[in-house]
Amino acid sequence: MRSFISRRNRTLRGTCNVCRHHLQSRSGISPSSHSPSLPARPCLCPLTAPPSLRCNKSEKWSITSAPSPTLREEYNRAMSRLPLHIIRPTLLCSALLCGAGAAHAATYYISSSGSDTNSGLRKNDAWKTLDQVNRHVFAPGDRILFHRGDAWSGQLTPQGSGAEGHPVILDTYGSGPEPIIHGPGTDHSSAVDLKDLSYWEIHHLELTNSQPAGGTHVLRGILVESSSQKNLEHHIYIRDCYVHDVNSVGYGDPHYTKISGGILYDVNIDDARVENCHVARVTVEGIRNNSPLTTSRVIFRNNEIEDVYGDGIVLHGSSGGSIIEHNRVRNACMSDAANYAAVWTYASRHTLIQFNEVYGTTAGGPNDGEAFDADIDTDGDIFQYNYTHDNARGFMLFMSSAKNIVVRYNISQNDAMMAARQGGHRLFYQDGKTGSLSNRIYNNTFYTGSLDTVFFQSRNIDFRNNILYSTGEVKQLSTLPVNADSQIERNLFFPAITPAKSDQESIAGHNLAADPRFRAGGAGKANAHSGKAGFFRDPKEYRLKRGSPALRAGQVIEQNGGFDYFGKSLPAQQAPNLGAAN
């Protein structure tokens, strides 16, 4: 509903966005634009009107322009004179149910030097405690500002949802360091808990939640949750927050759960974002959602995650529109007690995993410890334009049900540094001993030490246009006989793979064994991640010199993404280079 007040005649007008019926009120008289007298059935919002009075054309009312703050008192007086049948469609529904609350949105201030007896509506009249914030029910468009430089202990559990276009925003005011909320450290607690809420944003907060060493509590930094995953929540954004020192209980304890650690979404949601956040020293997970397949548009972007007991980033559940990009994940998978990987997807559809730098995984359990993982029930996910290095147990894992996965234009340096419990030094782990030929691995660059195998437990392999450079010996392509319909073509192996199994000798006729002539292979450094949009500029060391046998030696691949690792465009019908750099 479009709503405003005329100072001269104190007229309230409203317009339904959908059916464009008009309501106008002056001194309790409510004519319609369709009639000079009160209509028998005025246009009422279907969410509040009795069924007999509902406008069957109208889905939602929303206020697009609010009264000037100088007219607030006049507005309130005018509204107080209106009869209920006018107040209901013009104010009650619009303000409370249909996203129009921004017309009456308020800003609340919280300071450690404030008082809970204050109104909270001015900087010099700020509230003091988290309890006072928790007692209030917030409306669409409200802002809750914490004073910079202050600190609180306890749990923030706000109430009330925002609306589309008018989220409730948690942010800061003043100067100095970000305000800190130290969580209570009690079982199943978090520093901030958003439960059964939609249209909220959290900005610029520092959050901790810890317990004494050896504690058995499940802890989180930020938890977004719902009383039922049948409920669909909307638009929960977390930006520019620092979440650290959340020491939840680890694997082996009966209270252990992976829904613990830094930033967790345990909710069915459309439109979730974690952007520009720093997560450090947390158990179990860094950033994760745990959602059904009805979830969509989950974006984890421009985050730095470091020193994580378990998984760095997990996108668990997405029907589409989800992205993991421009993140730096360092020192994930610090525990060897259970299976963890640095960045992975589970039950996702067509998720993009791109422009991430992943390095320093140190353990990861019997099967994992890789930089990436296309896990159970993934379909159509694309892993591209990533830089991984110095990870303990290889580059990537595929679960047996993963299908239509594309792995392209990635640079992997010194992954598989540690022998895994299964497969020894390996680049790829295939769970289930088969793998799907729908999974394609092309135009990647791998620089490694000695390998016991490139693929562990893989029979079906589509591996084309890649460069695999080893400073030692590569004993075999796969620990299992490769099926005849596998495509292992136009790759460069240097030195040549030792044909440990007779059925793998045939790969020599379809691939090259020559020095690819990198600019400076093995010299790529950390922190190539820029934190900005766009392609990586580093590591330049993996560009090819003139005279490289990998130049224009590749196979044309349809729907190849259009760009190489460094952002150079790829001609659709011309043979590409081998490796990630064209």
C-alpha positions as CSV (number, residue, x, y, z in Angstrom):
1,M,0.0,0.0,0.0
2,R,1.3,3.5,-0.9
3,S,0.5,5.7,2.1
4,F,1.1,9.3,3.1
5,I,-0.3,12.2,5.1
6,S,-1.2,15.6,3.8
7,R,-0.4,18.2,6.5
8,R,-3.1,20.6,5.3
9,N,-6.2,18.4,5.3
10,R,-4.8,15.4,7.3
11,T,-5.9,12.9,4.7
12,L,-4.6,9.3,4.7
13,R,-4.5,7.6,1.4
14,G,-3.6,4.1,0.5
15,T,-3.3,2.0,-2.7
16,C,-3.3,-1.7,-3.0
17,N,-0.2,-2.6,-5.1
18,V,-2.0,-5.4,-6.9
19,C,-5.5,-4.4,-7.7
20,R,-4.9,-0.6,-7.4
21,H,-8.1,0.1,-5.4
22,H,-7.8,3.2,-3.4
23,L,-8.7,4.0,0.1
24,Q,-8.9,7.5,1.5
25,S,-9.9,8.7,4.9
26,R,-10.7,12.1,6.3
27,S,-12.4,12.5,9.7
28,G,-13.5,8.9,9.6
29,I,-15.1,9.0,6.1
30,S,-13.6,6.5,3.7
31,P,-14.6,6.9,0.1
32,S,-13.0,4.9,-2.7
33,S,-11.6,6.1,-5.9
34,H,-14.3,4.0,-7.6
35,S,-17.2,5.7,-5.8
36,P,-17.8,9.0,-3.9
37,S,-19.2,7.0,-1.0
38,L,-17.9,4.2,1.1
39,P,-17.9,1.0,-1.0
40,A,-19.9,-2.0,0.3
41,R,-16.8,-4.1,0.0
42,P,-13.6,-2.0,0.5
43,C,-10.3,-3.4,-0.7
44,L,-8.9,-5.2,2.3
45,C,-5.7,-7.1,2.7
46,P,-6.5,-10.9,2.4
47,L,-4.3,-11.6,5.4
48,T,-6.5,-9.7,7.9
49,A,-9.9,-9.2,6.4
50,P,-12.8,-11.5,6.9
51,P,-13.3,-13.8,3.9
52,S,-16.4,-12.0,2.8
53,L,-14.5,-8.7,2.5
54,R,-11.2,-10.0,0.9
55,C,-10.1,-8.5,-2.3
56,N,-9.4,-11.6,-4.4
57,K,-6.9,-9.6,-6.6
58,S,-4.7,-8.5,-3.8
59,E,-1.8,-10.7,-2.5
60,K,0.1,-8.2,-0.5
61,W,0.1,-4.6,0.7
62,S,3.3,-2.7,1.1
63,I,4.1,0.9,2.0
64,T,6.6,2.4,-0.4
65,S,7.0,5.8,1.1
66,A,6.7,6.7,4.8
67,P,5.4,10.0,6.3
68,S,8.2,12.5,7.0
69,P,9.5,12.2,10.6
70,T,8.3,15.7,11.2
71,L,4.7,14.5,10.6
72,R,4.8,11.4,12.8
73,E,2.7,12.9,15.6
74,E,0.2,14.2,13.0
75,Y,0.1,10.8,11.4
76,N,-0.6,9.0,14.7
77,R,-3.4,11.4,15.6
78,A,-5.0,10.9,12.2
79,M,-4.8,7.2,12.5
80,S,-6.3,7.3,16.0
81,R,-9.5,8.9,14.5
82,L,-10.0,6.2,11.9
83,P,-12.6,3.4,12.5
84,L,-11.3,-0.1,12.8
85,H,-12.4,-1.2,9.3
86,I,-10.1,1.5,7.8
87,I,-7.2,1.0,10.3
88,R,-7.1,-2.7,9.5
89,P,-6.3,-2.5,5.8
90,T,-4.3,0.7,5.9
91,L,-2.2,0.2,8.9
92,L,-2.4,-3.1,10.7
93,C,-1.8,-5.4,7.8
94,S,0.7,-3.1,6.1
95,A,2.7,-2.4,9.1
96,L,2.8,-5.8,10.7
97,L,2.2,-8.5,8.2
98,C,2.9,-7.4,4.6
99,G,6.4,-5.8,4.7
100,A,5.3,-2.2,5.2
101,G,6.7,-1.9,8.7
102,A,9.5,0.3,7.3
103,A,7.0,3.2,7.4
104,H,7.3,3.0,11.2
105,A,10.8,1.5,11.5
106,A,12.8,2.5,14.5
107,T,16.4,2.5,15.4
108,Y,17.4,1.1,18.8
109,Y,20.8,1.8,20.4
110,I,22.5,-0.5,22.9
111,S,25.5,0.6,25.0
112,S,27.2,-0.9,28.0
113,S,26.8,2.5,29.6
114,G,23.1,2.7,28.9
115,S,20.1,1.7,31.0
116,D,17.2,-0.7,30.3
117,T,14.8,1.9,31.6
118,N,15.7,4.1,28.7
119,S,13.7,4.2,25.5
120,G,16.6,2.9,23.4
121,L,15.6,5.2,20.6
122,R,18.4,7.7,20.9
123,K,22.1,7.4,21.3
124,N,22.0,9.2,24.7
125,D,19.0,7.1,25.8
126,A,20.4,3.7,24.9
127,W,19.5,0.3,26.3
128,K,22.1,-1.6,28.3
129,T,21.7,-5.4,28.2
130,L,21.1,-8.2,25.8
131,D,18.1,-9.2,27.9
132,Q,16.4,-6.0,27.0
133,V,17.0,-6.6,23.3
134,N,15.7,-10.1,23.7
135,R,12.5,-8.9,25.3
136,H,11.6,-6.6,22.4
137,V,9.7,-7.8,19.3
138,F,11.2,-6.0,16.3
139,A,9.4,-4.9,13.2
140,P,10.3,-4.7,9.5
141,G,13.0,-2.1,8.8
142,D,14.1,-1.8,12.5
143,R,17.8,-1.3,13.2
144,I,19.5,-2.5,16.3
145,L,22.9,-0.8,16.8
146,F,25.5,-1.8,19.3
147,H,28.1,0.7,20.4
148,R,31.5,0.1,19.1
149,G,34.2,-0.6,21.7
150,D,31.6,-2.2,24.1
151,A,31.3,-5.8,25.1
152,W,28.5,-8.0,26.4
153,S,28.3,-11.5,27.8
154,G,25.3,-13.8,27.2
155,Q,23.1,-14.9,24.3
156,L,21.3,-12.6,21.8
157,T,18.0,-14.2,20.9
158,P,15.9,-11.4,19.1
159,Q,12.3,-11.7,18.2
160,G,10.2,-10.5,15.2
161,S,10.8,-10.8,11.5
162,G,11.5,-8.2,8.9
163,A,9.9,-8.2,5.5
164,E,10.9,-8.3,1.9
165,G,12.8,-5.1,1.2
166,H,12.8,-4.2,4.8
167,P,15.0,-6.5,6.9
168,V,15.7,-6.0,10.5
169,I,19.4,-5.1,10.7
170,L,21.9,-5.7,13.6
171,D,24.8,-3.3,13.2
172,T,27.0,-0.8,15.1
173,Y,27.3,2.9,15.8
174,G,30.1,5.1,17.1
175,S,33.8,4.6,16.5
176,G,36.4,2.1,17.7
177,P,36.6,-1.7,17.5
178,E,33.6,-3.8,16.7
179,P,31.3,-4.6,19.6
180,I,31.8,-8.0,21.1
181,I,29.3,-10.5,22.4
182,H,30.8,-13.3,24.4
183,G,28.4,-16.3,24.3
184,P,27.5,-17.9,27.6
185,G,29.4,-21.2,27.0
186,T,26.4,-23.2,28.1
187,D,25.2,-26.3,26.3
188,H,23.6,-25.7,22.9
189,S,24.2,-22.0,23.2
190,S,25.3,-19.5,20.7
191,A,26.4,-15.9,20.9
192,V,23.6,-15.0,18.4
193,D,20.6,-17.3,17.8
194,L,18.0,-16.4,15.1
195,K,15.1,-18.9,15.5
196,D,12.0,-18.9,13.3
197,L,12.9,-15.5,11.8
198,S,13.1,-14.2,8.3
199,Y,14.5,-11.0,6.8
200,W,17.4,-10.4,9.2
201,E,20.9,-9.1,8.6
202,I,23.9,-9.2,11.0
203,H,26.7,-6.8,10.3
204,H,30.1,-5.9,12.0
205,L,29.9,-7.9,15.2
206,E,32.7,-9.8,16.9
207,L,31.4,-13.1,18.6
208,T,32.9,-15.8,20.8
209,N,31.5,-18.7,22.7
210,S,33.8,-20.8,24.8
211,Q,33.9,-23.3,27.7
212,P,36.8,-24.6,29.8
213,A,39.1,-27.1,28.2
214,G,37.6,-30.6,28.3
215,G,34.0,-29.3,28.4
216,T,31.2,-31.3,26.8
217,H,28.9,-28.5,25.6
218,V,27.7,-28.0,22.1
219,L,28.5,-24.4,21.1
220,R,28.0,-22.1,18.2
221,G,29.0,-18.5,17.3
222,I,26.0,-17.7,15.1
223,L,23.1,-20.1,14.7
224,V,20.2,-19.6,12.3
225,E,17.6,-22.3,13.1
226,S,13.9,-23.2,12.8
227,S,11.6,-25.2,15.0
228,S,10.8,-27.2,11.9
229,Q,12.6,-27.7,8.6
230,K,9.2,-27.8,6.9
231,N,9.1,-24.0,7.5
232,L,10.8,-21.9,4.8
233,E,12.6,-18.9,6.1
234,H,13.9,-16.1,3.9
235,H,16.8,-13.7,3.6
236,I,19.2,-14.1,6.5
237,Y,22.5,-12.3,5.7
238,I,25.6,-12.3,7.9
239,R,28.3,-9.8,6.8
240,D,31.6,-8.5,8.1
241,C,31.5,-10.5,11.3
242,Y,34.5,-12.0,13.2
243,V,33.5,-15.3,14.9
244,H,36.3,-17.0,16.8
245,D,37.2,-19.2,19.8
246,V,34.1,-21.4,19.8
247,N,35.4,-24.7,21.4
248,S,32.4,-27.0,21.0
249,V,32.8,-30.7,22.0
250,G,34.8,-32.8,19.5
251,Y,34.3,-36.2,17.9
252,G,33.9,-39.2,20.3
253,D,31.9,-37.4,22.9
254,P,28.2,-38.5,22.9
255,H,27.1,-34.8,22.6
256,Y,29.2,-34.3,19.4
257,T,27.4,-32.8,16.4
258,K,28.7,-31.2,13.2
259,I,26.1,-28.4,13.7
260,S,28.5,-26.6,15.9
261,G,31.3,-24.2,15.5
262,G,31.4,-20.8,13.7
263,I,28.4,-19.8,11.6
264,L,25.6,-22.4,11.2
265,Y,22.3,-22.4,9.3
266,D,20.2,-25.3,10.5
267,V,17.2,-24.2,8.6
268,N,15.2,-24.5,5.4
269,I,15.8,-21.2,3.7
270,D,15.7,-19.2,0.5
271,D,18.4,-16.5,0.2
272,A,21.1,-17.0,2.8
273,R,24.4,-15.2,2.7
274,V,27.7,-15.2,4.6
275,E,30.0,-12.6,3.2
276,N,33.2,-10.9,4.3
277,C,33.4,-12.8,7.5
278,H,36.4,-14.1,9.4
279,V,36.0,-17.4,11.3
280,A,38.9,-18.7,13.4
281,R,39.7,-21.3,16.0
282,V,36.3,-23.1,16.0
283,T,35.1,-26.6,16.6
284,V,33.6,-28.4,14.7
285,E,32.7,-26.5,11.5
286,G,33.7,-23.1,10.0
287,I,30.7,-22.1,7.9
288,R,27.9,-24.5,7.2
289,N,24.3,-24.9,6.3
290,N,22.3,-28.1,7.1
291,S,19.2,-27.8,5.0
292,P,16.7,-29.9,2.9
293,L,16.8,-29.7,-0.9
294,T,14.0,-27.1,-0.9
295,T,16.7,-24.6,0.3
296,S,18.0,-22.3,-2.4
297,R,20.3,-19.3,-3.0
298,V,22.9,-20.0,-0.4
299,I,26.0,-17.9,-0.9
300,F,29.3,-18.1,1.0
301,R,31.5,-15.4,-0.4
302,N,34.7,-13.5,0.5
303,N,35.2,-15.2,3.8
304,E,38.4,-16.2,5.6
305,I,38.2,-19.4,7.5
306,E,41.2,-20.7,9.5
307,D,42.2,-23.1,12.2
308,V,39.1,-25.3,12.1
309,Y,38.8,-28.6,13.9
310,G,36.6,-30.1,11.2
311,D,35.2,-28.9,7.8
312,G,36.0,-25.4,6.6
313,I,32.9,-24.7,4.4
314,V,30.0,-27.1,3.9
315,L,27.0,-26.4,1.7
316,H,24.5,-29.1,2.7
317,G,21.3,-28.9,0.8
318,S,20.5,-26.6,-2.1
319,S,18.1,-26.9,-5.1
320,G,19.9,-24.2,-7.1
321,G,21.3,-20.7,-7.2
322,S,24.1,-21.4,-4.6
323,I,27.7,-20.3,-4.7
324,I,30.9,-20.8,-2.7
325,E,33.4,-18.2,-4.0
326,H,36.3,-16.0,-3.2
327,N,36.9,-17.7,0.2
328,R,40.3,-18.5,1.7
329,V,40.3,-21.6,3.8
330,R,43.5,-22.3,5.8
331,N,44.2,-25.1,8.2
332,A,40.9,-26.9,8.2
333,C,40.6,-30.6,9.0
334,M,42.8,-30.3,12.1
335,S,41.3,-33.4,13.6
336,D,41.9,-36.9,12.3
337,A,39.2,-38.4,14.4
338,A,36.5,-38.3,11.7
339,N,36.1,-37.5,8.0
340,Y,36.5,-33.8,7.2
341,A,37.3,-31.9,4.0
342,A,38.1,-28.2,3.6
343,V,35.2,-27.2,1.2
344,W,32.4,-29.5,0.1
345,T,28.9,-29.9,-1.0
346,Y,26.2,-32.4,-0.1
347,A,22.7,-32.8,-1.6
348,S,23.2,-29.8,-3.9
349,R,22.2,-29.0,-7.4
350,H,24.4,-26.9,-9.8
351,T,26.3,-25.2,-7.1
352,L,29.3,-23.1,-8.2
353,I,32.5,-23.6,-6.2
354,Q,35.0,-21.1,-7.6
355,F,37.8,-18.6,-7.0
356,N,38.7,-20.1,-3.6
357,E,42.1,-20.6,-2.1
358,V,42.3,-23.7,0.0
359,Y,45.5,-24.8,1.8
360,G,47.0,-26.3,4.9
361,T,44.6,-29.2,5.7
362,T,46.5,-31.3,8.2
363,A,44.4,-34.4,8.8
364,G,40.8,-35.3,7.9
365,G,40.1,-38.9,9.0
366,P,40.4,-42.2,7.1
367,N,38.9,-41.0,3.8
368,D,39.0,-37.3,3.7
369,G,41.4,-34.4,4.2
370,E,41.1,-33.2,0.6
371,A,40.7,-29.6,-0.5
372,F,37.3,-30.4,-2.1
373,D,34.5,-33.0,-1.9
374,A,31.5,-33.6,-4.1
375,D,29.6,-35.6,-1.5
376,I,26.4,-37.7,-1.4
377,D,23.6,-36.7,-3.8
378,T,25.4,-33.9,-5.5
379,D,24.4,-33.3,-9.1
380,G,25.8,-30.7,-11.5
381,D,28.1,-28.9,-9.1
382,I,31.0,-27.1,-10.8
383,F,34.5,-26.7,-9.2
384,Q,36.4,-24.1,-11.2
385,Y,39.1,-21.4,-10.9
386,N,40.3,-22.6,-7.5
387,Y,43.9,-22.6,-6.2
388,T,44.7,-25.4,-3.7
389,H,48.1,-26.1,-2.2
390,D,49.8,-28.0,0.6
391,N,46.8,-30.0,1.6
392,A,47.4,-33.3,3.5
393,R,45.4,-35.9,1.6
394,G,44.8,-34.8,-2.0
395,F,42.8,-32.5,-4.2
396,M,39.3,-34.0,-4.3
397,L,36.9,-36.7,-3.1
398,F,33.9,-38.0,-5.0
399,M,31.1,-39.9,-3.2
400,S,29.6,-42.7,-5.2
401,S,26.3,-40.9,-5.8
402,A,27.9,-37.7,-7.1
403,K,27.1,-37.2,-10.8
404,N,27.5,-34.6,-13.5
405,I,30.3,-32.9,-11.5
406,V,32.6,-30.7,-13.5
407,V,36.2,-30.0,-12.3
408,R,38.0,-27.5,-14.5
409,Y,40.6,-24.7,-14.6
410,N,42.0,-25.4,-11.1
411,I,45.6,-25.3,-10.0
412,S,46.7,-27.8,-7.4
413,Q,50.2,-27.5,-5.9
414,N,51.7,-30.0,-3.4
415,D,48.4,-31.6,-2.4
416,A,48.7,-35.2,-1.2
417,M,51.5,-34.2,1.2
418,M,50.6,-36.9,3.7
419,A,49.8,-40.6,3.0
420,A,46.1,-41.3,3.6
421,R,45.0,-44.3,5.6
422,Q,43.4,-45.5,2.4
423,G,45.3,-45.1,-0.9
424,G,48.5,-43.6,0.4
425,H,49.6,-40.5,-1.5
426,R,46.7,-39.8,-3.9
427,L,45.1,-36.9,-5.7
428,F,41.5,-38.2,-6.0
429,Y,39.5,-40.5,-3.8
430,Q,36.5,-42.2,-5.3
431,D,34.1,-43.7,-2.7
432,G,32.2,-46.7,-3.8
433,K,34.8,-48.2,-6.2
434,T,33.1,-47.1,-9.4
435,G,32.5,-43.4,-10.0
436,S,30.3,-41.9,-12.7
437,L,31.4,-41.2,-16.2
438,S,29.2,-38.1,-16.0
439,N,31.9,-36.5,-13.8
440,R,34.4,-34.7,-15.9
441,I,37.9,-33.5,-15.0
442,Y,39.5,-31.3,-17.6
443,N,42.0,-28.5,-18.1
444,N,43.5,-28.6,-14.6
445,T,47.1,-28.3,-13.5
446,F,48.5,-30.6,-10.8
447,Y,52.0,-30.2,-9.4
448,T,52.8,-32.9,-6.9
449,G,55.4,-35.0,-5.2
450,S,55.5,-38.8,-5.5
451,L,52.1,-40.4,-5.8
452,D,51.0,-44.0,-5.1
453,T,48.1,-43.4,-7.4
454,V,46.3,-40.6,-9.1
455,F,42.9,-42.1,-8.5
456,F,42.0,-44.3,-5.6
457,Q,39.2,-46.8,-6.3
458,S,38.1,-45.4,-9.6
459,R,36.9,-47.5,-12.6
460,N,35.1,-44.8,-14.5
461,I,37.3,-41.8,-15.3
462,D,36.8,-38.8,-17.6
463,F,40.2,-37.1,-17.4
464,R,41.2,-34.8,-20.3
465,N,43.4,-31.9,-21.1
466,N,45.1,-31.9,-17.7
467,I,48.8,-31.5,-16.8
468,L,50.1,-33.7,-14.0
469,Y,53.7,-32.8,-13.1
470,S,55.4,-34.9,-10.4
471,T,58.7,-34.2,-8.7
472,G,58.9,-37.9,-8.0
473,E,57.3,-41.0,-9.2
474,V,53.6,-41.6,-10.1
475,K,53.1,-45.3,-9.7
476,Q,49.7,-45.8,-11.3
477,L,46.7,-44.0,-12.6
478,S,44.1,-46.0,-10.5
479,T,44.1,-48.7,-7.9
480,L,41.4,-50.5,-9.9
481,P,41.2,-51.6,-13.5
482,V,39.8,-48.7,-15.6
483,N,36.7,-49.4,-17.6
484,A,37.0,-49.4,-21.4
485,D,34.7,-46.5,-21.9
486,S,36.7,-44.2,-19.7
487,Q,38.2,-41.2,-21.4
488,I,41.8,-40.5,-20.4
489,E,43.0,-38.4,-23.3
490,R,45.2,-35.4,-24.2
491,N,46.8,-35.2,-20.8
492,L,50.4,-34.4,-20.1
493,F,52.1,-36.7,-17.5
494,F,55.6,-35.8,-16.5
495,P,57.3,-38.0,-15.8
496,A,55.4,-40.7,-17.4
497,I,53.1,-42.8,-15.2
498,T,54.7,-46.1,-14.3
499,P,52.4,-48.7,-15.9
500,A,52.0,-50.7,-12.7
501,K,48.9,-52.4,-14.1
502,S,48.9,-53.8,-17.6
503,D,45.5,-52.4,-18.4
504,Q,46.8,-48.9,-17.9
505,E,49.6,-49.1,-20.5
506,S,47.2,-48.0,-23.2
507,I,47.0,-44.5,-21.8
508,A,50.5,-43.8,-23.2
509,G,49.1,-43.7,-26.7
510,H,46.6,-41.0,-26.0
511,N,48.6,-38.7,-23.8
512,L,51.9,-36.9,-23.7
513,A,55.0,-37.5,-21.5
514,A,57.1,-34.4,-21.6
515,D,58.1,-31.4,-19.5
516,P,55.3,-28.8,-19.8
517,R,57.7,-25.9,-19.4
518,F,56.0,-24.0,-16.6
519,R,57.4,-20.6,-15.9
520,A,58.3,-21.7,-12.4
521,G,56.4,-24.8,-11.3
522,G,56.2,-25.4,-7.6
523,A,56.9,-21.8,-6.7
524,G,53.3,-20.7,-6.2
525,K,52.8,-18.9,-2.9
526,A,49.9,-18.6,-0.4
527,N,47.4,-15.7,-0.4
528,A,46.6,-15.6,-4.1
529,H,43.1,-15.0,-2.9
530,S,42.4,-11.3,-3.4
531,G,39.1,-11.0,-1.6
532,K,37.7,-9.2,-4.6
533,A,35.6,-10.2,-7.6
534,G,37.4,-11.5,-10.7
535,F,39.9,-14.1,-11.7
536,F,43.1,-14.9,-9.8
537,R,46.3,-13.3,-11.1
538,D,48.5,-15.9,-9.2
539,P,50.2,-18.3,-9.2
540,K,51.7,-17.0,-12.5
541,E,54.3,-19.7,-12.2
542,Y,52.0,-22.1,-13.9
543,R,51.7,-20.2,-17.1
544,L,53.4,-22.0,-20.0
545,K,56.6,-20.9,-21.7
546,R,57.0,-20.7,-25.4
547,G,57.8,-24.0,-26.9
548,S,55.7,-25.9,-24.4
549,P,54.4,-29.2,-25.8
550,A,51.1,-28.4,-23.9
551,L,50.3,-25.4,-26.2
552,R,47.3,-26.0,-28.4
553,A,47.5,-29.7,-27.6
554,G,44.1,-30.1,-26.0
555,Q,40.8,-31.5,-27.1
556,V,37.9,-29.2,-27.9
557,I,35.4,-29.5,-25.1
558,E,31.8,-28.3,-25.5
559,Q,30.4,-25.9,-23.0
560,N,33.9,-25.3,-21.6
561,G,33.1,-22.3,-19.4
562,G,34.6,-19.7,-21.8
563,F,37.6,-18.7,-19.7
564,D,40.8,-20.2,-18.3
565,Y,42.1,-20.0,-14.7
566,F,43.5,-16.5,-15.3
567,G,40.4,-15.1,-17.1
568,K,41.6,-15.5,-20.6
569,S,38.8,-16.2,-23.1
570,L,38.7,-19.6,-24.7
571,P,37.8,-20.0,-28.4
572,A,35.0,-22.4,-28.8
573,Q,36.3,-24.4,-31.8
574,Q,40.1,-24.0,-31.4
575,A,42.2,-26.6,-29.6
576,P,43.0,-25.3,-26.1
577,N,46.2,-25.6,-24.2
578,L,46.6,-28.4,-21.7
579,G,46.3,-27.4,-18.1
580,A,44.6,-24.5,-16.4
581,A,46.3,-21.7,-18.4
582,N,45.4,-21.1,-22.0
